[in-house]
Amino acid sequence: MAVKLDYLPGATPLDADELACLIPKHITTQGELNEWEQLNIEHGETWARRQRKDILDESFVRQLHKEMFGETWSWAGSFRKSDKNIGVEWQHVGVKLRDLLDDMRYQIDHATYSPDEIAARFHHRLVAIHPFPNGNGRHARMMADLLIQKLGQPRFTWGSKSLSETTETRISYIDSLRAADSGNIQPLLAFVRS
């Protein structure tokens, strides 16, 4: 049975090989996939909250993605092997991720920015790298929430509404990421606490 996916604006389409890696074979619609993934994501968050590991570590980044999507996609936790509509060339994902994690450690150690700005910049760069075939925004938001809490601040509110539907909140989120792409982090800083 084939899955009919309806991609939201700003979402990363899956190629045929990635789509063939869907684990639950009963899923045929975007709605069913969204519900299944949400249950998996909740499991991932529960797993992450129990960890005492350094979150600024490649193995943690990959394992969190696997915990969030491992019941849905067989490639969960594995870096993508194709280029997408967003992200660095797939061959550079590992290097760019290590650069990001090193930069974040430096920014934290030297208080380069406020905790909110460090976590917002982390989120933006993780989305921009786009390490996985799919689920990058949801994964990067959870990573940013984990980081901001490790920095002693409350988790972000992300517009206080679901970002999994085409709404004004999702449009604002995408617009704030695009502003950050252009060097203006202020809209994203406002959005994460809106």
Rosetta constraint file for C-alpha pairs under 8 A:
AtomPair CA 1 CA 25 HARMONIC 7.34 0.50
AtomPair CA 1 CA 26 HARMONIC 7.82 0.50
AtomPair CA 1 CA 28 HARMONIC 6.87 0.50
AtomPair CA 2 CA 28 HARMONIC 6.14 0.50
AtomPair CA 3 CA 27 HARMONIC 6.58 0.50
AtomPair CA 3 CA 28 HARMONIC 4.20 0.50
AtomPair CA 3 CA 29 HARMONIC 5.68 0.50
AtomPair CA 3 CA 30 HARMONIC 7.55 0.50
AtomPair CA 4 CA 28 HARMONIC 6.03 0.50
AtomPair CA 4 CA 29 HARMONIC 5.15 0.50
AtomPair CA 4 CA 30 HARMONIC 6.34 0.50
AtomPair CA 5 CA 29 HARMONIC 6.28 0.50
AtomPair CA 5 CA 30 HARMONIC 4.93 0.50
AtomPair CA 6 CA 30 HARMONIC 6.13 0.50
AtomPair CA 7 CA 11 HARMONIC 5.84 0.50
AtomPair CA 7 CA 12 HARMONIC 7.53 0.50
AtomPair CA 7 CA 13 HARMONIC 6.81 0.50
AtomPair CA 8 CA 164 HARMONIC 7.75 0.50
AtomPair CA 8 CA 165 HARMONIC 6.96 0.50
AtomPair CA 8 CA 166 HARMONIC 6.32 0.50
AtomPair CA 9 CA 166 HARMONIC 7.21 0.50
AtomPair CA 10 CA 174 HARMONIC 6.75 0.50
AtomPair CA 12 CA 84 HARMONIC 6.84 0.50
AtomPair CA 12 CA 85 HARMONIC 6.53 0.50
AtomPair CA 12 CA 86 HARMONIC 7.41 0.50
AtomPair CA 12 CA 133 HARMONIC 7.66 0.50
AtomPair CA 12 CA 134 HARMONIC 6.21 0.50
AtomPair CA 13 CA 84 HARMONIC 7.61 0.50
AtomPair CA 13 CA 85 HARMONIC 7.86 0.50
AtomPair CA 13 CA 134 HARMONIC 7.67 0.50
AtomPair CA 14 CA 18 HARMONIC 5.77 0.50
AtomPair CA 14 CA 19 HARMONIC 5.89 0.50
AtomPair CA 14 CA 133 HARMONIC 6.72 0.50
AtomPair CA 14 CA 134 HARMONIC 7.06 0.50
AtomPair CA 15 CA 19 HARMONIC 6.13 0.50
AtomPair CA 16 CA 20 HARMONIC 6.09 0.50
AtomPair CA 17 CA 21 HARMONIC 6.86 0.50
AtomPair CA 18 CA 22 HARMONIC 7.66 0.50
AtomPair CA 18 CA 75 HARMONIC 7.57 0.50
AtomPair CA 18 CA 133 HARMONIC 7.22 0.50
AtomPair CA 21 CA 73 HARMONIC 5.56 0.50
AtomPair CA 21 CA 74 HARMONIC 5.39 0.50
AtomPair CA 21 CA 75 HARMONIC 6.85 0.50
AtomPair CA 22 CA 72 HARMONIC 5.82 0.50
AtomPair CA 22 CA 73 HARMONIC 4.79 0.50
AtomPair CA 22 CA 74 HARMONIC 6.62 0.50
AtomPair CA 23 CA 71 HARMONIC 6.70 0.50
AtomPair CA 23 CA 72 HARMONIC 5.23 0.50
AtomPair CA 23 CA 73 HARMONIC 5.53 0.50
AtomPair CA 23 CA 74 HARMONIC 6.39 0.50
AtomPair CA 24 CA 71 HARMONIC 7.76 0.50
AtomPair CA 24 CA 72 HARMONIC 6.40 0.50
AtomPair CA 27 CA 32 HARMONIC 5.80 0.50
AtomPair CA 27 CA 33 HARMONIC 6.14 0.50
AtomPair CA 28 CA 32 HARMONIC 6.86 0.50
AtomPair CA 28 CA 33 HARMONIC 7.60 0.50
AtomPair CA 29 CA 33 HARMONIC 6.31 0.50
AtomPair CA 30 CA 34 HARMONIC 6.04 0.50
AtomPair CA 31 CA 35 HARMONIC 6.27 0.50
AtomPair CA 32 CA 36 HARMONIC 6.20 0.50
AtomPair CA 33 CA 37 HARMONIC 5.99 0.50
AtomPair CA 34 CA 38 HARMONIC 6.04 0.50
AtomPair CA 35 CA 39 HARMONIC 6.55 0.50
AtomPair CA 36 CA 40 HARMONIC 6.47 0.50
AtomPair CA 36 CA 72 HARMONIC 7.27 0.50
AtomPair CA 37 CA 41 HARMONIC 6.00 0.50
AtomPair CA 37 CA 68 HARMONIC 7.74 0.50
AtomPair CA 37 CA 69 HARMONIC 6.52 0.50
AtomPair CA 37 CA 72 HARMONIC 6.43 0.50
AtomPair CA 38 CA 42 HARMONIC 6.20 0.50
AtomPair CA 39 CA 43 HARMONIC 6.47 0.50
AtomPair CA 40 CA 44 HARMONIC 6.35 0.50
AtomPair CA 40 CA 67 HARMONIC 7.32 0.50
AtomPair CA 40 CA 68 HARMONIC 5.27 0.50
AtomPair CA 40 CA 69 HARMONIC 5.76 0.50
AtomPair CA 40 CA 70 HARMONIC 7.41 0.50
AtomPair CA 40 CA 71 HARMONIC 6.37 0.50
AtomPair CA 40 CA 72 HARMONIC 7.35 0.50
AtomPair CA 41 CA 45 HARMONIC 6.26 0.50
AtomPair CA 41 CA 67 HARMONIC 7.38 0.50
AtomPair CA 41 CA 68 HARMONIC 4.22 0.50
AtomPair CA 41 CA 69 HARMONIC 6.48 0.50
AtomPair CA 42 CA 46 HARMONIC 6.29 0.50
AtomPair CA 42 CA 68 HARMONIC 7.19 0.50
AtomPair CA 43 CA 47 HARMONIC 6.21 0.50
AtomPair CA 43 CA 67 HARMONIC 6.81 0.50
AtomPair CA 43 CA 68 HARMONIC 6.46 0.50
AtomPair CA 44 CA 48 HARMONIC 6.10 0.50
AtomPair CA 44 CA 64 HARMONIC 6.33 0.50
AtomPair CA 44 CA 65 HARMONIC 7.63 0.50
AtomPair CA 44 CA 66 HARMONIC 7.88 0.50
AtomPair CA 44 CA 67 HARMONIC 4.50 0.50
AtomPair CA 44 CA 68 HARMONIC 4.13 0.50
AtomPair CA 44 CA 69 HARMONIC 7.72 0.50
AtomPair CA 45 CA 49 HARMONIC 6.15 0.50
AtomPair CA 45 CA 68 HARMONIC 7.22 0.50
AtomPair CA 45 CA 142 HARMONIC 7.58 0.50
AtomPair CA 46 CA 50 HARMONIC 6.63 0.50
AtomPair CA 47 CA 51 HARMONIC 6.73 0.50
AtomPair CA 47 CA 64 HARMONIC 7.97 0.50
AtomPair CA 47 CA 67 HARMONIC 7.14 0.50
AtomPair CA 48 CA 64 HARMONIC 6.74 0.50
AtomPair CA 53 CA 60 HARMONIC 7.51 0.50
AtomPair CA 54 CA 60 HARMONIC 7.28 0.50
AtomPair CA 55 CA 60 HARMONIC 5.59 0.50
AtomPair CA 55 CA 61 HARMONIC 6.87 0.50
AtomPair CA 55 CA 143 HARMONIC 7.79 0.50
AtomPair CA 55 CA 146 HARMONIC 7.73 0.50
AtomPair CA 55 CA 147 HARMONIC 7.36 0.50
AtomPair CA 56 CA 60 HARMONIC 7.19 0.50
AtomPair CA 56 CA 61 HARMONIC 7.40 0.50
AtomPair CA 56 CA 101 HARMONIC 5.43 0.50
AtomPair CA 56 CA 102 HARMONIC 7.99 0.50
AtomPair CA 56 CA 104 HARMONIC 7.65 0.50
AtomPair CA 56 CA 105 HARMONIC 7.41 0.50
AtomPair CA 57 CA 61 HARMONIC 6.36 0.50
AtomPair CA 57 CA 101 HARMONIC 6.75 0.50
AtomPair CA 58 CA 62 HARMONIC 6.17 0.50
AtomPair CA 58 CA 97 HARMONIC 7.39 0.50
AtomPair CA 58 CA 98 HARMONIC 7.03 0.50
AtomPair CA 58 CA 101 HARMONIC 7.85 0.50
AtomPair CA 59 CA 63 HARMONIC 5.97 0.50
AtomPair CA 60 CA 64 HARMONIC 5.94 0.50
AtomPair CA 61 CA 65 HARMONIC 6.51 0.50
AtomPair CA 61 CA 77 HARMONIC 7.97 0.50
AtomPair CA 61 CA 143 HARMONIC 7.76 0.50
AtomPair CA 62 CA 66 HARMONIC 6.30 0.50
AtomPair CA 62 CA 77 HARMONIC 4.52 0.50
AtomPair CA 62 CA 78 HARMONIC 6.70 0.50
AtomPair CA 62 CA 79 HARMONIC 7.98 0.50
AtomPair CA 63 CA 67 HARMONIC 6.06 0.50
AtomPair CA 63 CA 77 HARMONIC 5.75 0.50
AtomPair CA 64 CA 68 HARMONIC 6.08 0.50
AtomPair CA 64 CA 77 HARMONIC 7.26 0.50
AtomPair CA 64 CA 139 HARMONIC 7.66 0.50
AtomPair CA 65 CA 69 HARMONIC 6.05 0.50
AtomPair CA 65 CA 70 HARMONIC 7.55 0.50
AtomPair CA 65 CA 76 HARMONIC 6.07 0.50
AtomPair CA 65 CA 77 HARMONIC 4.88 0.50
AtomPair CA 65 CA 135 HARMONIC 7.94 0.50
AtomPair CA 65 CA 139 HARMONIC 6.27 0.50
AtomPair CA 66 CA 70 HARMONIC 4.65 0.50
AtomPair CA 66 CA 76 HARMONIC 4.58 0.50
AtomPair CA 66 CA 77 HARMONIC 4.15 0.50
AtomPair CA 66 CA 78 HARMONIC 7.83 0.50
AtomPair CA 67 CA 71 HARMONIC 7.98 0.50
AtomPair CA 67 CA 76 HARMONIC 7.95 0.50
AtomPair CA 67 CA 77 HARMONIC 7.86 0.50
AtomPair CA 68 CA 76 HARMONIC 7.99 0.50
AtomPair CA 68 CA 139 HARMONIC 7.65 0.50
AtomPair CA 69 CA 73 HARMONIC 6.02 0.50
AtomPair CA 69 CA 76 HARMONIC 5.52 0.50
AtomPair CA 69 CA 77 HARMONIC 7.87 0.50
AtomPair CA 69 CA 135 HARMONIC 7.82 0.50
AtomPair CA 70 CA 74 HARMONIC 6.34 0.50
AtomPair CA 70 CA 75 HARMONIC 7.65 0.50
AtomPair CA 70 CA 76 HARMONIC 5.13 0.50
AtomPair CA 70 CA 77 HARMONIC 7.48 0.50
AtomPair CA 72 CA 76 HARMONIC 7.84 0.50
AtomPair CA 75 CA 133 HARMONIC 7.93 0.50
AtomPair CA 76 CA 132 HARMONIC 7.62 0.50
AtomPair CA 77 CA 132 HARMONIC 7.28 0.50
AtomPair CA 78 CA 132 HARMONIC 6.52 0.50
AtomPair CA 79 CA 90 HARMONIC 7.88 0.50
AtomPair CA 79 CA 93 HARMONIC 7.20 0.50
AtomPair CA 79 CA 94 HARMONIC 7.84 0.50
AtomPair CA 79 CA 131 HARMONIC 5.31 0.50
AtomPair CA 79 CA 132 HARMONIC 4.83 0.50
AtomPair CA 79 CA 133 HARMONIC 7.15 0.50
AtomPair CA 80 CA 90 HARMONIC 6.19 0.50
AtomPair CA 80 CA 131 HARMONIC 6.07 0.50
AtomPair CA 80 CA 132 HARMONIC 4.71 0.50
AtomPair CA 80 CA 133 HARMONIC 4.90 0.50
AtomPair CA 81 CA 90 HARMONIC 5.68 0.50
AtomPair CA 81 CA 91 HARMONIC 7.44 0.50
AtomPair CA 81 CA 133 HARMONIC 7.80 0.50
AtomPair CA 82 CA 89 HARMONIC 7.82 0.50
AtomPair CA 82 CA 90 HARMONIC 5.63 0.50
AtomPair CA 82 CA 133 HARMONIC 7.87 0.50
AtomPair CA 83 CA 87 HARMONIC 7.48 0.50
AtomPair CA 83 CA 88 HARMONIC 7.63 0.50
AtomPair CA 83 CA 89 HARMONIC 5.74 0.50
AtomPair CA 83 CA 90 HARMONIC 5.49 0.50
AtomPair CA 86 CA 128 HARMONIC 6.81 0.50
AtomPair CA 86 CA 129 HARMONIC 7.92 0.50
AtomPair CA 86 CA 130 HARMONIC 6.89 0.50
AtomPair CA 87 CA 127 HARMONIC 7.40 0.50
AtomPair CA 87 CA 128 HARMONIC 5.03 0.50
AtomPair CA 87 CA 129 HARMONIC 4.61 0.50
AtomPair CA 87 CA 130 HARMONIC 4.78 0.50
AtomPair CA 87 CA 131 HARMONIC 7.55 0.50
AtomPair CA 88 CA 92 HARMONIC 6.41 0.50
AtomPair CA 88 CA 93 HARMONIC 6.46 0.50
AtomPair CA 88 CA 128 HARMONIC 7.15 0.50
AtomPair CA 88 CA 129 HARMONIC 5.25 0.50
AtomPair CA 88 CA 130 HARMONIC 7.02 0.50
AtomPair CA 89 CA 93 HARMONIC 6.93 0.50
AtomPair CA 90 CA 131 HARMONIC 7.64 0.50
AtomPair CA 92 CA 96 HARMONIC 6.06 0.50
AtomPair CA 93 CA 97 HARMONIC 5.99 0.50
AtomPair CA 93 CA 129 HARMONIC 6.41 0.50
AtomPair CA 93 CA 130 HARMONIC 7.66 0.50
AtomPair CA 93 CA 131 HARMONIC 5.69 0.50
AtomPair CA 94 CA 98 HARMONIC 6.25 0.50
AtomPair CA 94 CA 131 HARMONIC 7.86 0.50
AtomPair CA 95 CA 99 HARMONIC 6.22 0.50
AtomPair CA 96 CA 100 HARMONIC 6.16 0.50
AtomPair CA 96 CA 129 HARMONIC 6.85 0.50
AtomPair CA 97 CA 101 HARMONIC 6.21 0.50
AtomPair CA 97 CA 126 HARMONIC 7.41 0.50
AtomPair CA 97 CA 129 HARMONIC 7.12 0.50
AtomPair CA 97 CA 131 HARMONIC 7.80 0.50
AtomPair CA 98 CA 102 HARMONIC 6.12 0.50
AtomPair CA 99 CA 103 HARMONIC 6.05 0.50
AtomPair CA 100 CA 104 HARMONIC 6.15 0.50
AtomPair CA 100 CA 122 HARMONIC 7.44 0.50
AtomPair CA 100 CA 125 HARMONIC 7.21 0.50
AtomPair CA 100 CA 126 HARMONIC 7.61 0.50
AtomPair CA 101 CA 105 HARMONIC 6.35 0.50
AtomPair CA 102 CA 106 HARMONIC 6.35 0.50
AtomPair CA 103 CA 107 HARMONIC 6.13 0.50
AtomPair CA 104 CA 108 HARMONIC 6.08 0.50
AtomPair CA 104 CA 118 HARMONIC 7.18 0.50
AtomPair CA 104 CA 122 HARMONIC 6.97 0.50
AtomPair CA 105 CA 109 HARMONIC 6.02 0.50
AtomPair CA 106 CA 110 HARMONIC 6.00 0.50
AtomPair CA 106 CA 112 HARMONIC 7.97 0.50
AtomPair CA 107 CA 111 HARMONIC 5.51 0.50
AtomPair CA 107 CA 112 HARMONIC 4.85 0.50
AtomPair CA 107 CA 113 HARMONIC 6.86 0.50
AtomPair CA 107 CA 118 HARMONIC 6.97 0.50
AtomPair CA 108 CA 112 HARMONIC 6.81 0.50
AtomPair CA 108 CA 113 HARMONIC 7.95 0.50
AtomPair CA 108 CA 115 HARMONIC 7.85 0.50
AtomPair CA 108 CA 118 HARMONIC 7.38 0.50
AtomPair CA 111 CA 115 HARMONIC 7.93 0.50
AtomPair CA 112 CA 118 HARMONIC 7.92 0.50
AtomPair CA 113 CA 117 HARMONIC 5.79 0.50
AtomPair CA 113 CA 118 HARMONIC 5.80 0.50
AtomPair CA 114 CA 118 HARMONIC 6.20 0.50
AtomPair CA 115 CA 119 HARMONIC 6.23 0.50
AtomPair CA 115 CA 148 HARMONIC 6.45 0.50
AtomPair CA 115 CA 151 HARMONIC 6.21 0.50
AtomPair CA 115 CA 153 HARMONIC 7.45 0.50
AtomPair CA 116 CA 120 HARMONIC 6.02 0.50
AtomPair CA 116 CA 148 HARMONIC 6.65 0.50
AtomPair CA 116 CA 153 HARMONIC 7.93 0.50
AtomPair CA 116 CA 189 HARMONIC 7.15 0.50
AtomPair CA 117 CA 121 HARMONIC 5.88 0.50
AtomPair CA 117 CA 189 HARMONIC 6.51 0.50
AtomPair CA 118 CA 122 HARMONIC 6.08 0.50
AtomPair CA 119 CA 123 HARMONIC 6.14 0.50
AtomPair CA 119 CA 144 HARMONIC 5.29 0.50
AtomPair CA 119 CA 145 HARMONIC 7.68 0.50
AtomPair CA 119 CA 147 HARMONIC 6.21 0.50
AtomPair CA 119 CA 148 HARMONIC 5.70 0.50
AtomPair CA 120 CA 124 HARMONIC 6.21 0.50
AtomPair CA 120 CA 144 HARMONIC 6.84 0.50
AtomPair CA 120 CA 188 HARMONIC 6.84 0.50
AtomPair CA 120 CA 189 HARMONIC 6.23 0.50
AtomPair CA 120 CA 192 HARMONIC 7.33 0.50
AtomPair CA 121 CA 125 HARMONIC 6.16 0.50
AtomPair CA 121 CA 185 HARMONIC 7.42 0.50
AtomPair CA 122 CA 126 HARMONIC 6.05 0.50
AtomPair CA 122 CA 144 HARMONIC 6.67 0.50
AtomPair CA 123 CA 127 HARMONIC 6.20 0.50
AtomPair CA 123 CA 140 HARMONIC 5.37 0.50
AtomPair CA 123 CA 141 HARMONIC 6.33 0.50
AtomPair CA 123 CA 143 HARMONIC 7.30 0.50
AtomPair CA 123 CA 144 HARMONIC 5.49 0.50
AtomPair CA 124 CA 128 HARMONIC 6.11 0.50
AtomPair CA 124 CA 140 HARMONIC 7.98 0.50
AtomPair CA 124 CA 177 HARMONIC 6.48 0.50
AtomPair CA 124 CA 180 HARMONIC 7.10 0.50
AtomPair CA 125 CA 129 HARMONIC 6.11 0.50
AtomPair CA 126 CA 130 HARMONIC 6.26 0.50
AtomPair CA 126 CA 131 HARMONIC 7.61 0.50
AtomPair CA 126 CA 136 HARMONIC 7.88 0.50
AtomPair CA 126 CA 140 HARMONIC 6.02 0.50
AtomPair CA 127 CA 131 HARMONIC 7.91 0.50
AtomPair CA 127 CA 136 HARMONIC 6.01 0.50
AtomPair CA 127 CA 137 HARMONIC 5.97 0.50
AtomPair CA 127 CA 140 HARMONIC 6.17 0.50
AtomPair CA 130 CA 136 HARMONIC 5.84 0.50
AtomPair CA 131 CA 136 HARMONIC 7.07 0.50
AtomPair CA 132 CA 136 HARMONIC 6.25 0.50
AtomPair CA 135 CA 139 HARMONIC 5.98 0.50
AtomPair CA 136 CA 140 HARMONIC 5.84 0.50
AtomPair CA 137 CA 141 HARMONIC 6.07 0.50
AtomPair CA 138 CA 142 HARMONIC 6.33 0.50
AtomPair CA 139 CA 143 HARMONIC 6.16 0.50
AtomPair CA 140 CA 144 HARMONIC 6.05 0.50
AtomPair CA 141 CA 145 HARMONIC 6.16 0.50
AtomPair CA 142 CA 146 HARMONIC 6.16 0.50
AtomPair CA 143 CA 147 HARMONIC 6.14 0.50
AtomPair CA 144 CA 148 HARMONIC 6.05 0.50
AtomPair CA 144 CA 156 HARMONIC 7.99 0.50
AtomPair CA 145 CA 149 HARMONIC 6.19 0.50
AtomPair CA 145 CA 155 HARMONIC 4.88 0.50
AtomPair CA 145 CA 156 HARMONIC 5.99 0.50
AtomPair CA 146 CA 150 HARMONIC 6.24 0.50
AtomPair CA 146 CA 155 HARMONIC 7.34 0.50
AtomPair CA 147 CA 151 HARMONIC 6.27 0.50
AtomPair CA 148 CA 152 HARMONIC 6.59 0.50
AtomPair CA 148 CA 153 HARMONIC 5.53 0.50
AtomPair CA 148 CA 154 HARMONIC 6.78 0.50
AtomPair CA 148 CA 155 HARMONIC 6.07 0.50
AtomPair CA 148 CA 156 HARMONIC 7.71 0.50
AtomPair CA 149 CA 153 HARMONIC 4.97 0.50
AtomPair CA 149 CA 154 HARMONIC 5.66 0.50
AtomPair CA 149 CA 155 HARMONIC 5.82 0.50
AtomPair CA 156 CA 192 HARMONIC 5.38 0.50
AtomPair CA 156 CA 193 HARMONIC 5.61 0.50
AtomPair CA 157 CA 192 HARMONIC 5.76 0.50
AtomPair CA 157 CA 193 HARMONIC 5.27 0.50
AtomPair CA 157 CA 194 HARMONIC 6.19 0.50
AtomPair CA 158 CA 173 HARMONIC 7.86 0.50
AtomPair CA 158 CA 191 HARMONIC 6.16 0.50
AtomPair CA 158 CA 192 HARMONIC 4.51 0.50
AtomPair CA 158 CA 193 HARMONIC 6.27 0.50
AtomPair CA 158 CA 194 HARMONIC 6.33 0.50
AtomPair CA 159 CA 169 HARMONIC 6.04 0.50
AtomPair CA 159 CA 173 HARMONIC 7.81 0.50
AtomPair CA 159 CA 191 HARMONIC 5.98 0.50
AtomPair CA 159 CA 192 HARMONIC 6.48 0.50
AtomPair CA 159 CA 193 HARMONIC 6.89 0.50
AtomPair CA 159 CA 194 HARMONIC 4.67 0.50
AtomPair CA 160 CA 194 HARMONIC 6.70 0.50
AtomPair CA 161 CA 169 HARMONIC 6.76 0.50
AtomPair CA 162 CA 169 HARMONIC 7.73 0.50
AtomPair CA 162 CA 170 HARMONIC 7.74 0.50
AtomPair CA 163 CA 167 HARMONIC 7.55 0.50
AtomPair CA 163 CA 169 HARMONIC 6.74 0.50
AtomPair CA 163 CA 170 HARMONIC 5.02 0.50
AtomPair CA 164 CA 170 HARMONIC 7.54 0.50
AtomPair CA 165 CA 170 HARMONIC 7.07 0.50
AtomPair CA 166 CA 170 HARMONIC 6.06 0.50
AtomPair CA 166 CA 171 HARMONIC 7.20 0.50
AtomPair CA 167 CA 171 HARMONIC 6.30 0.50
AtomPair CA 168 CA 172 HARMONIC 6.07 0.50
AtomPair CA 169 CA 173 HARMONIC 6.20 0.50
AtomPair CA 170 CA 174 HARMONIC 6.20 0.50
AtomPair CA 171 CA 175 HARMONIC 6.04 0.50
AtomPair CA 172 CA 176 HARMONIC 6.03 0.50
AtomPair CA 172 CA 191 HARMONIC 7.53 0.50
AtomPair CA 173 CA 177 HARMONIC 6.36 0.50
AtomPair CA 173 CA 188 HARMONIC 7.30 0.50
AtomPair CA 173 CA 191 HARMONIC 6.73 0.50
AtomPair CA 174 CA 178 HARMONIC 6.25 0.50
AtomPair CA 175 CA 179 HARMONIC 6.18 0.50
AtomPair CA 176 CA 180 HARMONIC 6.28 0.50
AtomPair CA 176 CA 185 HARMONIC 7.60 0.50
AtomPair CA 176 CA 187 HARMONIC 4.96 0.50
AtomPair CA 176 CA 188 HARMONIC 4.68 0.50
AtomPair CA 176 CA 191 HARMONIC 7.15 0.50
AtomPair CA 177 CA 181 HARMONIC 6.21 0.50
AtomPair CA 177 CA 188 HARMONIC 6.31 0.50
AtomPair CA 178 CA 182 HARMONIC 6.51 0.50
AtomPair CA 179 CA 183 HARMONIC 6.52 0.50
AtomPair CA 179 CA 184 HARMONIC 5.18 0.50
AtomPair CA 179 CA 185 HARMONIC 6.62 0.50
AtomPair CA 179 CA 187 HARMONIC 6.88 0.50
AtomPair CA 179 CA 188 HARMONIC 7.70 0.50
AtomPair CA 180 CA 184 HARMONIC 4.64 0.50
AtomPair CA 180 CA 185 HARMONIC 4.59 0.50
AtomPair CA 180 CA 186 HARMONIC 7.71 0.50
AtomPair CA 180 CA 187 HARMONIC 7.62 0.50
AtomPair CA 180 CA 188 HARMONIC 6.89 0.50
AtomPair CA 185 CA 189 HARMONIC 6.22 0.50
AtomPair CA 186 CA 190 HARMONIC 6.20 0.50
AtomPair CA 187 CA 191 HARMONIC 6.04 0.50
AtomPair CA 188 CA 192 HARMONIC 6.12 0.50
AtomPair CA 189 CA 193 HARMONIC 7.01 0.50
AtomPair CA 190 CA 194 HARMONIC 6.19 0.50
